[in-house]
Amino acid sequence: MAFFQLLLSGISVGCIYALIALGFVLIYKATETVNFAQGELMMLGAFVGLALMQVAQLPFLVSVVLAIAAMAAFGVLLERVVIRPILGQPQFTIVMLTIGIGYMARGLVTMVPGYGSDTHALPVPYKGQTWNLGGLVFSVEQVVVIVVTMLLCLLLYLMFSRSRVGIAMQASSQNQLAAYYMGIPVKRLNGMVWGLSAAVAAIAGLLLAPMTFVHVNMGFIGLKAFPAAVVGGFGSLPGAIVGGLVIGVVETLAGAYLPEGFKDIAAYVVVLVMLVVKPNGLFGGAMRKKV
Amino acid sequence: VRFIFKTNYAQDIRIVKHGGQAFWYGLLMVALLVAPWLVGDYWLTQLAFILIYSIAGLGLMVLAGFTGLASLGHAAFLGVGAYTQAFLLGIGWPFLLSLSCAAALSAAVGVIVGLPALRVKGIYLAIATQAFGFIVEEVLARWESVTGGNSGRNVPGVQIFGFEIGSGEGFYYVCLAICVLCTLGVLNLMRSGTGRAFVAIRDSEISAQSMGIAIAQYKTLAFAISAALTGLAGALYAHKLRFISPDQFGALQSIELLLLVVVGGLGSIHGAFLGAIFLIAMPQLISLSKDFLPAAIGQASGLQGFVYGLVLVGIVLFEPMGMYGRWLKIRTFFQLFPFYRKGMFKRQKSFTKSERLK
């Protein structure tokens, strides 16, 4: 029983990793750049939600929707203002740029007086409730995380396979130049992908907030989502979900059964093994540059 | 306007290009040598930190700037060097011997980290090195019999051939000597065949390979050299601080080192020094400016991180060659005086070339 209990909490943590990894992968697939500020976007989303609930006193659902919408707009803005001018530069440039954005986001939030430097609890209606089901204790927070992640995956799947925008995004991610010649507005799509990814990050932040707390450094969890994205194969959406779950479960089990200290590095050990054994990840395609 | 007419190859690869350079670098050397008499203890300490960070920056520059392999885990090498030095001095080894051991052990660790670099590149390599950095930090925190764990450990003072060096002026000269040696070493490396191979790998791996450069060998070598230099810097860093704990060698330190080379200017040796000056001087400037800013901004704890981020974003957007690139433009302007054109350093735009070709 204890094992299944651990598995459950591992899966719910894994879902958070998966959601952040999903944000990485969305951007990577579409624009072939890696957003190191994804964790900070998540932190911003949680703070926006908190501000809407506590300062503006809006009801829970309204503020969640508003926070997600605000972050989506922020993502579009970010792409337009800083990412688009350096499109076509080496990957490393954009990595440094997003690291800089992460620094700025953390610094700005810390500078908000009375709010930024403290930890806050997000007042969600389902806080602290548990269900008892055949010896397993389901905390509602964990169940909400898992259910929302599943719904979001379904939604994204439908979007990418059925909607016009989604198919255009797929085309542009496979070959930007060809997509551009086909009349797909690649630049606008890139902006939308950043918006989508920021929205996913905001959802992850709002889901994570009841389990941990809202604070400036909660974005560092994004560093563990990298291994998730790599394990799944950086360019694959299902891979991000599976990778997140693998990392979450391995980490939780390592925390329970291995000596102290292994919990914190389990994710990194997994990713190093993965990179040595199968660098393209579980779902990644072969990559070989042709001349 | 200066015009150098090169007539043979030896002249082309000379370290000192012309008399002006000899004069200015000589002047800089003299200024650094007499610095202990000119500035106070506090600024001497800052100067020593700049020298130490410059060595680490040179290390990362060899890897990221010249070989084109981005590392997000370089603080790990700094940590390995620092702890090796502390441990070996603790069991009574002499300073210079343990210093070389610190560099050698870091190089060995660098070779191990370089192994995944043979199979992965780009963003995957960055993540692999970052993962490695986390693991080393955790090992440093848990291996208590050697490292003292999270409570940290003290580092004994420097003794060379029985002379007590202390941590003030004497140690400054030790740093200066090592820094000058490292700089000359890297300068020589970059004009040798090995250095040329590194640059060729950076510019195009495939064309380097087709020119007969053994990619795996040179990448491993680049990792080893880079790690050795960073380990050396780590050993000096440990001495300077006198007290080390694992959290000084975490992910943030790695990112700061990367910030150093990017702000200074990727692919230039000057960049390592300019970046180190930036990294050390920035907190000072911020604390000086606090008196002039309104209290709500000046006293906020996030100001430093915000400024770092702002500078990084600004550099990437407007000056991709970093501070050295800016200096290069100014210098070119005066060298070519009436003939400088605006587009001389213009970046070439290109379509994003996919790394995952089908």
HADDOCK unambig.tbl for C-alpha pairs under 7 A between the chains (distance, minus, plus):
assign (segid A and resid 86 and name CA) (segid B and resid 317 and name CA) 6.77 0.50 0.50
assign (segid A and resid 88 and name CA) (segid B and resid 349 and name CA) 6.13 0.50 0.50
assign (segid A and resid 88 and name CA) (segid B and resid 350 and name CA) 5.18 0.50 0.50
assign (segid A and resid 88 and name CA) (segid B and resid 351 and name CA) 5.25 0.50 0.50
assign (segid A and resid 88 and name CA) (segid B and resid 352 and name CA) 4.67 0.50 0.50
assign (segid A and resid 93 and name CA) (segid B and resid 316 and name CA) 6.54 0.50 0.50
assign (segid A and resid 97 and name CA) (segid B and resid 312 and name CA) 6.69 0.50 0.50
assign (segid A and resid 97 and name CA) (segid B and resid 313 and name CA) 5.25 0.50 0.50
assign (segid A and resid 97 and name CA) (segid B and resid 316 and name CA) 6.20 0.50 0.50
assign (segid A and resid 100 and name CA) (segid B and resid 309 and name CA) 4.00 0.50 0.50
assign (segid A and resid 100 and name CA) (segid B and resid 310 and name CA) 6.62 0.50 0.50
assign (segid A and resid 100 and name CA) (segid B and resid 312 and name CA) 5.31 0.50 0.50
assign (segid A and resid 100 and name CA) (segid B and resid 313 and name CA) 5.42 0.50 0.50
assign (segid A and resid 101 and name CA) (segid B and resid 309 and name CA) 5.92 0.50 0.50
assign (segid A and resid 101 and name CA) (segid B and resid 313 and name CA) 6.85 0.50 0.50
assign (segid A and resid 103 and name CA) (segid B and resid 305 and name CA) 5.51 0.50 0.50
assign (segid A and resid 103 and name CA) (segid B and resid 306 and name CA) 5.87 0.50 0.50
assign (segid A and resid 103 and name CA) (segid B and resid 308 and name CA) 6.94 0.50 0.50
assign (segid A and resid 103 and name CA) (segid B and resid 309 and name CA) 4.75 0.50 0.50
assign (segid A and resid 104 and name CA) (segid B and resid 305 and name CA) 6.37 0.50 0.50
assign (segid A and resid 104 and name CA) (segid B and resid 306 and name CA) 4.26 0.50 0.50
assign (segid A and resid 104 and name CA) (segid B and resid 309 and name CA) 4.75 0.50 0.50
assign (segid A and resid 104 and name CA) (segid B and resid 310 and name CA) 6.36 0.50 0.50
assign (segid A and resid 107 and name CA) (segid B and resid 302 and name CA) 4.07 0.50 0.50
assign (segid A and resid 107 and name CA) (segid B and resid 303 and name CA) 5.86 0.50 0.50
assign (segid A and resid 107 and name CA) (segid B and resid 305 and name CA) 4.99 0.50 0.50
assign (segid A and resid 107 and name CA) (segid B and resid 306 and name CA) 4.36 0.50 0.50
assign (segid A and resid 108 and name CA) (segid B and resid 302 and name CA) 6.43 0.50 0.50
assign (segid A and resid 108 and name CA) (segid B and resid 306 and name CA) 6.25 0.50 0.50
assign (segid A and resid 110 and name CA) (segid B and resid 301 and name CA) 6.64 0.50 0.50
assign (segid A and resid 110 and name CA) (segid B and resid 302 and name CA) 4.92 0.50 0.50
assign (segid A and resid 111 and name CA) (segid B and resid 300 and name CA) 5.09 0.50 0.50
assign (segid A and resid 111 and name CA) (segid B and resid 301 and name CA) 6.48 0.50 0.50
assign (segid A and resid 111 and name CA) (segid B and resid 302 and name CA) 5.27 0.50 0.50
assign (segid A and resid 111 and name CA) (segid B and resid 303 and name CA) 6.85 0.50 0.50
assign (segid A and resid 265 and name CA) (segid B and resid 134 and name CA) 6.82 0.50 0.50
assign (segid A and resid 265 and name CA) (segid B and resid 135 and name CA) 5.88 0.50 0.50
assign (segid A and resid 268 and name CA) (segid B and resid 131 and name CA) 4.76 0.50 0.50
assign (segid A and resid 272 and name CA) (segid B and resid 128 and name CA) 6.03 0.50 0.50
assign (segid A and resid 272 and name CA) (segid B and resid 131 and name CA) 6.97 0.50 0.50
assign (segid A and resid 275 and name CA) (segid B and resid 116 and name CA) 6.86 0.50 0.50
assign (segid A and resid 276 and name CA) (segid B and resid 116 and name CA) 5.84 0.50 0.50
assign (segid A and resid 279 and name CA) (segid B and resid 120 and name CA) 6.47 0.50 0.50
assign (segid A and resid 287 and name CA) (segid B and resid 355 and name CA) 6.87 0.50 0.50
assign (segid A and resid 287 and name CA) (segid B and resid 356 and name CA) 4.74 0.50 0.50
assign (segid A and resid 287 and name CA) (segid B and resid 357 and name CA) 5.93 0.50 0.50
assign (segid A and resid 288 and name CA) (segid B and resid 356 and name CA) 6.77 0.50 0.50
assign (segid A and resid 288 and name CA) (segid B and resid 357 and name CA) 6.39 0.50 0.50
assign (segid A and resid 289 and name CA) (segid B and resid 355 and name CA) 6.43 0.50 0.50
assign (segid A and resid 289 and name CA) (segid B and resid 357 and name CA) 6.19 0.50 0.50
